[in-house]
Amino acid sequence: MTELLPDYCLEAIPVFNKKIRGFAMEDALLTGVETRTSSPVCIKRGIDYQSVNTKELYPAGGRAGYAGGIMSAAIDGIRIAEAMALAMNEDN
Ligand SMILES: Cc1cc2nc3c(=O)[nH]c(=O)nc-3n(C[C@H](O)[C@H](O)[C@H](O)COP(=O)(O)OP(=O)(O)OC[C@H]3O[C@@H](n4cnc5c(N)ncnc54)[C@H](O)[C@@H]3O)c2cc1C
């Protein structure tokens, strides 16, 4: 990894080990590097959470561009469920 990563990345490993004990164990194996954390695209949606050009399509979560992690994806899912329930209620 010393050949692949800049020094500041390697310096972060023992720092993380102070926050998460065991993060830098002697026998730990680093197999990959996460370089992108969120989707490069965003499917536009309106205030009703539906796609601006496809009614009844609710773009949601990471790949649609509305979340960058587990919590934000979960919260976006709640928002979408509420918007769908509201729309279904209005239709009845
Ligand atoms: C290697 C890695 C590490 C990560 N680590 C973290 C982390 O430490 N902390 C953090 O907060 N986030 C992390 N993330 C990001 C997090 O996993 C995502 O942001 C989150 O899971 C997005 O949730 P989602 O529901 O939008 O999408 P997903 O969790 O991808 O769910 C999409 C679902 O749709 C299903 N699906 C796809 N196409 C179809 C289809 N045509 N029909 C039916 N079902 C379909 C898939 O099978 C999947 O179950 C990580 C991501 C990766 C890849």
The ligand as a Gaussian input file, in Angstrom:
#p B3LYP/6-31G(d) Opt

LIG

0 1
 C      -18.337000      -1.144000      -0.789000
 C      -19.347000      -0.177000      -0.202000
 C      -19.189000       0.231000       1.091000
 C      -20.091000       1.118000       1.652000
 N      -19.918000       1.501000       2.944000
 C      -20.798000       2.334000       3.521000
 C      -20.653000       2.702000       4.890000
 O      -19.724000       2.264000       5.594000
 N      -21.558000       3.566000       5.423000
 C      -22.574000       4.075000       4.678000
 O      -23.357000       4.854000       5.225000
 N      -22.757000       3.736000       3.383000
 C      -21.898000       2.884000       2.787000
 N      -22.046000       2.536000       1.459000
 C      -23.130000       3.150000       0.671000
 C      -24.483000       2.492000       0.950000
 O      -24.335000       1.084000       0.856000
 C      -25.475000       2.991000      -0.093000
 O      -25.468000       4.421000      -0.106000
 C      -26.890000       2.512000       0.229000
 O      -26.923000       1.110000       0.344000
 C      -27.837000       2.950000      -0.877000
 O      -29.096000       2.402000      -0.563000
 P      -30.198000       2.236000      -1.680000
 O      -31.382000       1.626000      -1.017000
 O      -30.393000       3.530000      -2.408000
 O      -29.548000       1.234000      -2.750000
 P      -29.121000      -0.302000      -2.578000
 O      -28.751000      -0.628000      -1.168000
 O      -28.106000      -0.533000      -3.677000
 O      -30.458000      -1.090000      -2.909000
 C      -30.963000      -1.229000      -4.228000
 C      -31.767000      -2.517000      -4.265000
 O      -32.492000      -2.591000      -5.502000
 C      -32.368000      -3.903000      -5.991000
 N      -32.577000      -3.815000      -7.436000
 C      -31.761000      -3.284000      -8.381000
 N      -32.314000      -3.385000      -9.598000
 C      -33.496000      -3.995000      -9.426000
 C      -34.537000      -4.390000     -10.306000
 N      -34.482000      -4.155000     -11.617000
 N      -35.607000      -4.997000      -9.782000
 C      -35.705000      -5.232000      -8.450000
 N      -34.758000      -4.881000      -7.556000
 C      -33.667000      -4.282000      -8.056000
 C      -30.977000      -4.353000      -5.602000
 O      -30.890000      -5.759000      -5.586000
 C      -30.870000      -3.770000      -4.196000
 O      -31.379000      -4.628000      -3.201000
 C      -21.184000       1.618000       0.881000
 C      -21.334000       1.184000      -0.433000
 C      -20.439000       0.301000      -0.971000
 C      -20.650000      -0.187000      -2.400000

